[in-house]
Amino acid sequence: MQCDLLIIAGTSLTVYPAANLPGKVLPSTRRVVFNKDIIYTPSLHNYNNIDDNGVPHDNYIEQPNIDNSINLDSLVQGDCDELFLALIVECGWLHDLWALKDQLCTNSLELVTQTINEAK
């Protein structure tokens, strides 16, 4: 799979075969995980050594991939709704999101409403 950025949100990456998706991108792809907890995944160069059943092969190394000097993985730790809302605000998309308010779940709508009220 070819992409410049893979965003992974709200998962421990422990359920297969979906957890194998981050290993399906090119080694040059930046992978960013938004999650409440630190997750442990194989190192980038060994990620493709896991089969669709989650069985590791050869040089499986289990370590947190949060050191950008080692690989292209990053962890943004916290509540996904709050993290993505902060990203939306930084990008200047809050009013675009508000236009979709009827499609938001109750918790997200409350968080967006609170953020808009605080911005006034």
PyMOL commands that place a pseudoatom at each C-alpha (Angstrom):
pseudoatom trace, name=CA, resn=MET, resi=1, chain=A, elem=C, hetatm=0, pos=[0.000, 0.000, 0.000]
pseudoatom trace, name=CA, resn=GLN, resi=2, chain=A, elem=C, hetatm=0, pos=[1.428, 3.385, -0.937]
pseudoatom trace, name=CA, resn=CYS, resi=3, chain=A, elem=C, hetatm=0, pos=[0.785, 6.500, 1.133]
pseudoatom trace, name=CA, resn=ASP, resi=4, chain=A, elem=C, hetatm=0, pos=[2.824, 9.334, 2.647]
pseudoatom trace, name=CA, resn=LEU, resi=5, chain=A, elem=C, hetatm=0, pos=[1.190, 9.197, 6.070]
pseudoatom trace, name=CA, resn=LEU, resi=6, chain=A, elem=C, hetatm=0, pos=[-0.694, 6.442, 7.874]
pseudoatom trace, name=CA, resn=ILE, resi=7, chain=A, elem=C, hetatm=0, pos=[-2.805, 7.632, 10.803]
pseudoatom trace, name=CA, resn=ILE, resi=8, chain=A, elem=C, hetatm=0, pos=[-3.757, 4.943, 13.300]
pseudoatom trace, name=CA, resn=ALA, resi=9, chain=A, elem=C, hetatm=0, pos=[-6.243, 5.946, 15.991]
pseudoatom trace, name=CA, resn=GLY, resi=10, chain=A, elem=C, hetatm=0, pos=[-7.645, 4.391, 19.131]
pseudoatom trace, name=CA, resn=THR, resi=11, chain=A, elem=C, hetatm=0, pos=[-6.231, 0.887, 18.913]
pseudoatom trace, name=CA, resn=SER, resi=12, chain=A, elem=C, hetatm=0, pos=[-3.737, -1.287, 20.710]
pseudoatom trace, name=CA, resn=LEU, resi=13, chain=A, elem=C, hetatm=0, pos=[-2.793, -2.930, 17.383]
pseudoatom trace, name=CA, resn=THR, resi=14, chain=A, elem=C, hetatm=0, pos=[-3.207, -6.373, 18.905]
pseudoatom trace, name=CA, resn=VAL, resi=15, chain=A, elem=C, hetatm=0, pos=[-6.138, -7.807, 16.893]
pseudoatom trace, name=CA, resn=TYR, resi=16, chain=A, elem=C, hetatm=0, pos=[-5.216, -9.417, 13.581]
pseudoatom trace, name=CA, resn=PRO, resi=17, chain=A, elem=C, hetatm=0, pos=[-5.473, -9.191, 10.635]
pseudoatom trace, name=CA, resn=ALA, resi=18, chain=A, elem=C, hetatm=0, pos=[-6.299, -5.465, 11.052]
pseudoatom trace, name=CA, resn=ALA, resi=19, chain=A, elem=C, hetatm=0, pos=[-3.267, -4.951, 13.273]
pseudoatom trace, name=CA, resn=ASN, resi=20, chain=A, elem=C, hetatm=0, pos=[-1.075, -5.983, 10.356]
pseudoatom trace, name=CA, resn=LEU, resi=21, chain=A, elem=C, hetatm=0, pos=[-2.142, -2.972, 8.249]
pseudoatom trace, name=CA, resn=PRO, resi=22, chain=A, elem=C, hetatm=0, pos=[0.653, -0.674, 9.509]
pseudoatom trace, name=CA, resn=GLY, resi=23, chain=A, elem=C, hetatm=0, pos=[3.121, -3.193, 8.146]
pseudoatom trace, name=CA, resn=LYS, resi=24, chain=A, elem=C, hetatm=0, pos=[1.559, -3.090, 4.696]
pseudoatom trace, name=CA, resn=VAL, resi=25, chain=A, elem=C, hetatm=0, pos=[2.852, 0.410, 3.901]
pseudoatom trace, name=CA, resn=LEU, resi=26, chain=A, elem=C, hetatm=0, pos=[6.250, 1.214, 2.438]
pseudoatom trace, name=CA, resn=PRO, resi=27, chain=A, elem=C, hetatm=0, pos=[9.165, 1.538, 4.902]
pseudoatom trace, name=CA, resn=SER, resi=28, chain=A, elem=C, hetatm=0, pos=[9.396, 5.236, 3.999]
pseudoatom trace, name=CA, resn=THR, resi=29, chain=A, elem=C, hetatm=0, pos=[5.829, 5.893, 5.180]
pseudoatom trace, name=CA, resn=ARG, resi=30, chain=A, elem=C, hetatm=0, pos=[5.409, 8.006, 8.322]
pseudoatom trace, name=CA, resn=ARG, resi=31, chain=A, elem=C, hetatm=0, pos=[3.096, 6.202, 10.788]
pseudoatom trace, name=CA, resn=VAL, resi=32, chain=A, elem=C, hetatm=0, pos=[1.435, 8.182, 13.564]
pseudoatom trace, name=CA, resn=VAL, resi=33, chain=A, elem=C, hetatm=0, pos=[-0.553, 6.481, 16.311]
pseudoatom trace, name=CA, resn=PHE, resi=34, chain=A, elem=C, hetatm=0, pos=[-3.127, 8.464, 18.289]
pseudoatom trace, name=CA, resn=ASN, resi=35, chain=A, elem=C, hetatm=0, pos=[-3.972, 6.392, 21.354]
pseudoatom trace, name=CA, resn=LYS, resi=36, chain=A, elem=C, hetatm=0, pos=[-4.713, 6.706, 25.057]
pseudoatom trace, name=CA, resn=ASP, resi=37, chain=A, elem=C, hetatm=0, pos=[-2.091, 4.121, 25.990]
pseudoatom trace, name=CA, resn=ILE, resi=38, chain=A, elem=C, hetatm=0, pos=[1.415, 3.465, 24.788]
pseudoatom trace, name=CA, resn=ILE, resi=39, chain=A, elem=C, hetatm=0, pos=[1.368, 0.592, 22.333]
pseudoatom trace, name=CA, resn=TYR, resi=40, chain=A, elem=C, hetatm=0, pos=[4.139, -1.860, 21.637]
pseudoatom trace, name=CA, resn=THR, resi=41, chain=A, elem=C, hetatm=0, pos=[4.813, -2.895, 18.073]
pseudoatom trace, name=CA, resn=PRO, resi=42, chain=A, elem=C, hetatm=0, pos=[7.654, -4.542, 16.230]
pseudoatom trace, name=CA, resn=SER, resi=43, chain=A, elem=C, hetatm=0, pos=[10.375, -2.272, 14.910]
pseudoatom trace, name=CA, resn=LEU, resi=44, chain=A, elem=C, hetatm=0, pos=[9.712, -0.750, 11.501]
pseudoatom trace, name=CA, resn=HIS, resi=45, chain=A, elem=C, hetatm=0, pos=[12.061, -2.960, 9.500]
pseudoatom trace, name=CA, resn=ASN, resi=46, chain=A, elem=C, hetatm=0, pos=[10.624, -6.119, 11.084]
pseudoatom trace, name=CA, resn=TYR, resi=47, chain=A, elem=C, hetatm=0, pos=[6.961, -5.135, 10.927]
pseudoatom trace, name=CA, resn=ASN, resi=48, chain=A, elem=C, hetatm=0, pos=[6.382, -7.077, 7.718]
pseudoatom trace, name=CA, resn=ASN, resi=49, chain=A, elem=C, hetatm=0, pos=[7.580, -10.254, 9.436]
pseudoatom trace, name=CA, resn=ILE, resi=50, chain=A, elem=C, hetatm=0, pos=[4.171, -10.831, 11.050]
pseudoatom trace, name=CA, resn=ASP, resi=51, chain=A, elem=C, hetatm=0, pos=[1.624, -12.952, 9.267]
pseudoatom trace, name=CA, resn=ASP, resi=52, chain=A, elem=C, hetatm=0, pos=[-2.112, -12.226, 9.104]
pseudoatom trace, name=CA, resn=ASN, resi=53, chain=A, elem=C, hetatm=0, pos=[-2.691, -14.326, 12.231]
pseudoatom trace, name=CA, resn=GLY, resi=54, chain=A, elem=C, hetatm=0, pos=[-0.305, -12.209, 14.280]
pseudoatom trace, name=CA, resn=VAL, resi=55, chain=A, elem=C, hetatm=0, pos=[2.455, -14.790, 14.378]
pseudoatom trace, name=CA, resn=PRO, resi=56, chain=A, elem=C, hetatm=0, pos=[5.896, -13.143, 14.467]
pseudoatom trace, name=CA, resn=HIS, resi=57, chain=A, elem=C, hetatm=0, pos=[8.715, -14.512, 12.335]
pseudoatom trace, name=CA, resn=ASP, resi=58, chain=A, elem=C, hetatm=0, pos=[12.498, -14.232, 12.504]
pseudoatom trace, name=CA, resn=ASN, resi=59, chain=A, elem=C, hetatm=0, pos=[13.753, -11.079, 14.217]
pseudoatom trace, name=CA, resn=TYR, resi=60, chain=A, elem=C, hetatm=0, pos=[10.621, -9.902, 16.008]
pseudoatom trace, name=CA, resn=ILE, resi=61, chain=A, elem=C, hetatm=0, pos=[11.607, -7.040, 18.310]
pseudoatom trace, name=CA, resn=GLU, resi=62, chain=A, elem=C, hetatm=0, pos=[8.960, -5.769, 20.710]
pseudoatom trace, name=CA, resn=GLN, resi=63, chain=A, elem=C, hetatm=0, pos=[9.657, -2.180, 21.737]
pseudoatom trace, name=CA, resn=PRO, resi=64, chain=A, elem=C, hetatm=0, pos=[7.817, 1.119, 21.770]
pseudoatom trace, name=CA, resn=ASN, resi=65, chain=A, elem=C, hetatm=0, pos=[8.203, 2.905, 18.440]
pseudoatom trace, name=CA, resn=ILE, resi=66, chain=A, elem=C, hetatm=0, pos=[8.157, 6.433, 19.809]
pseudoatom trace, name=CA, resn=ASP, resi=67, chain=A, elem=C, hetatm=0, pos=[11.778, 7.427, 19.185]
pseudoatom trace, name=CA, resn=ASN, resi=68, chain=A, elem=C, hetatm=0, pos=[11.828, 9.305, 15.875]
pseudoatom trace, name=CA, resn=SER, resi=69, chain=A, elem=C, hetatm=0, pos=[15.603, 8.894, 15.605]
pseudoatom trace, name=CA, resn=ILE, resi=70, chain=A, elem=C, hetatm=0, pos=[15.104, 5.131, 15.235]
pseudoatom trace, name=CA, resn=ASN, resi=71, chain=A, elem=C, hetatm=0, pos=[12.219, 5.027, 12.771]
pseudoatom trace, name=CA, resn=LEU, resi=72, chain=A, elem=C, hetatm=0, pos=[9.294, 6.923, 11.289]
pseudoatom trace, name=CA, resn=ASP, resi=73, chain=A, elem=C, hetatm=0, pos=[6.749, 5.972, 13.964]
pseudoatom trace, name=CA, resn=SER, resi=74, chain=A, elem=C, hetatm=0, pos=[5.271, 8.488, 16.390]
pseudoatom trace, name=CA, resn=LEU, resi=75, chain=A, elem=C, hetatm=0, pos=[2.855, 8.173, 19.277]
pseudoatom trace, name=CA, resn=VAL, resi=76, chain=A, elem=C, hetatm=0, pos=[0.519, 11.021, 20.172]
pseudoatom trace, name=CA, resn=GLN, resi=77, chain=A, elem=C, hetatm=0, pos=[-0.792, 9.917, 23.546]
pseudoatom trace, name=CA, resn=GLY, resi=78, chain=A, elem=C, hetatm=0, pos=[-4.168, 10.992, 24.916]
pseudoatom trace, name=CA, resn=ASP, resi=79, chain=A, elem=C, hetatm=0, pos=[-7.905, 10.835, 24.285]
pseudoatom trace, name=CA, resn=CYS, resi=80, chain=A, elem=C, hetatm=0, pos=[-8.478, 10.478, 20.519]
pseudoatom trace, name=CA, resn=ASP, resi=81, chain=A, elem=C, hetatm=0, pos=[-11.463, 12.858, 20.431]
pseudoatom trace, name=CA, resn=GLU, resi=82, chain=A, elem=C, hetatm=0, pos=[-9.483, 15.549, 22.233]
pseudoatom trace, name=CA, resn=LEU, resi=83, chain=A, elem=C, hetatm=0, pos=[-6.337, 14.980, 20.165]
pseudoatom trace, name=CA, resn=PHE, resi=84, chain=A, elem=C, hetatm=0, pos=[-8.109, 15.153, 16.832]
pseudoatom trace, name=CA, resn=LEU, resi=85, chain=A, elem=C, hetatm=0, pos=[-10.138, 18.166, 17.925]
pseudoatom trace, name=CA, resn=ALA, resi=86, chain=A, elem=C, hetatm=0, pos=[-6.890, 19.950, 18.843]
pseudoatom trace, name=CA, resn=LEU, resi=87, chain=A, elem=C, hetatm=0, pos=[-5.532, 19.067, 15.390]
pseudoatom trace, name=CA, resn=ILE, resi=88, chain=A, elem=C, hetatm=0, pos=[-8.721, 20.379, 13.758]
pseudoatom trace, name=CA, resn=VAL, resi=89, chain=A, elem=C, hetatm=0, pos=[-8.433, 23.648, 15.703]
pseudoatom trace, name=CA, resn=GLU, resi=90, chain=A, elem=C, hetatm=0, pos=[-4.752, 24.025, 14.742]
pseudoatom trace, name=CA, resn=CYS, resi=91, chain=A, elem=C, hetatm=0, pos=[-5.628, 23.486, 11.080]
pseudoatom trace, name=CA, resn=GLY, resi=92, chain=A, elem=C, hetatm=0, pos=[-8.422, 26.074, 11.261]
pseudoatom trace, name=CA, resn=TRP, resi=93, chain=A, elem=C, hetatm=0, pos=[-11.148, 23.545, 10.492]
pseudoatom trace, name=CA, resn=LEU, resi=94, chain=A, elem=C, hetatm=0, pos=[-13.341, 23.989, 13.589]
pseudoatom trace, name=CA, resn=HIS, resi=95, chain=A, elem=C, hetatm=0, pos=[-16.140, 25.782, 11.745]
pseudoatom trace, name=CA, resn=ASP, resi=96, chain=A, elem=C, hetatm=0, pos=[-16.009, 23.159, 8.991]
pseudoatom trace, name=CA, resn=LEU, resi=97, chain=A, elem=C, hetatm=0, pos=[-16.485, 20.499, 11.658]
pseudoatom trace, name=CA, resn=TRP, resi=98, chain=A, elem=C, hetatm=0, pos=[-19.340, 22.490, 13.199]
pseudoatom trace, name=CA, resn=ALA, resi=99, chain=A, elem=C, hetatm=0, pos=[-21.111, 22.381, 9.824]
pseudoatom trace, name=CA, resn=LEU, resi=100, chain=A, elem=C, hetatm=0, pos=[-21.196, 18.588, 10.264]
pseudoatom trace, name=CA, resn=LYS, resi=101, chain=A, elem=C, hetatm=0, pos=[-22.530, 18.710, 13.836]
pseudoatom trace, name=CA, resn=ASP, resi=102, chain=A, elem=C, hetatm=0, pos=[-25.641, 16.699, 12.977]
pseudoatom trace, name=CA, resn=GLN, resi=103, chain=A, elem=C, hetatm=0, pos=[-23.405, 13.753, 12.077]
pseudoatom trace, name=CA, resn=LEU, resi=104, chain=A, elem=C, hetatm=0, pos=[-21.357, 13.791, 15.319]
pseudoatom trace, name=CA, resn=CYS, resi=105, chain=A, elem=C, hetatm=0, pos=[-21.952, 11.407, 18.185]
pseudoatom trace, name=CA, resn=THR, resi=106, chain=A, elem=C, hetatm=0, pos=[-23.112, 12.934, 21.486]
pseudoatom trace, name=CA, resn=ASN, resi=107, chain=A, elem=C, hetatm=0, pos=[-19.692, 12.967, 23.172]
pseudoatom trace, name=CA, resn=SER, resi=108, chain=A, elem=C, hetatm=0, pos=[-17.968, 14.528, 20.170]
pseudoatom trace, name=CA, resn=LEU, resi=109, chain=A, elem=C, hetatm=0, pos=[-20.713, 17.125, 19.783]
pseudoatom trace, name=CA, resn=GLU, resi=110, chain=A, elem=C, hetatm=0, pos=[-20.347, 18.142, 23.440]
pseudoatom trace, name=CA, resn=LEU, resi=111, chain=A, elem=C, hetatm=0, pos=[-16.578, 18.456, 23.072]
pseudoatom trace, name=CA, resn=VAL, resi=112, chain=A, elem=C, hetatm=0, pos=[-16.860, 20.538, 19.872]
pseudoatom trace, name=CA, resn=THR, resi=113, chain=A, elem=C, hetatm=0, pos=[-19.550, 22.771, 21.429]
pseudoatom trace, name=CA, resn=GLN, resi=114, chain=A, elem=C, hetatm=0, pos=[-17.391, 23.337, 24.494]
pseudoatom trace, name=CA, resn=THR, resi=115, chain=A, elem=C, hetatm=0, pos=[-14.385, 24.195, 22.326]
pseudoatom trace, name=CA, resn=ILE, resi=116, chain=A, elem=C, hetatm=0, pos=[-16.387, 26.681, 20.243]
pseudoatom trace, name=CA, resn=ASN, resi=117, chain=A, elem=C, hetatm=0, pos=[-17.805, 28.318, 23.382]
pseudoatom trace, name=CA, resn=GLU, resi=118, chain=A, elem=C, hetatm=0, pos=[-14.329, 28.635, 24.889]
pseudoatom trace, name=CA, resn=ALA, resi=119, chain=A, elem=C, hetatm=0, pos=[-13.074, 30.265, 21.685]
pseudoatom trace, name=CA, resn=LYS, resi=120, chain=A, elem=C, hetatm=0, pos=[-15.676, 33.049, 21.896]
for i in range(1, 120): cmd.bond("trace and resi %d" % i, "trace and resi %d" % (i + 1))
show_as sticks, trace
zoom trace
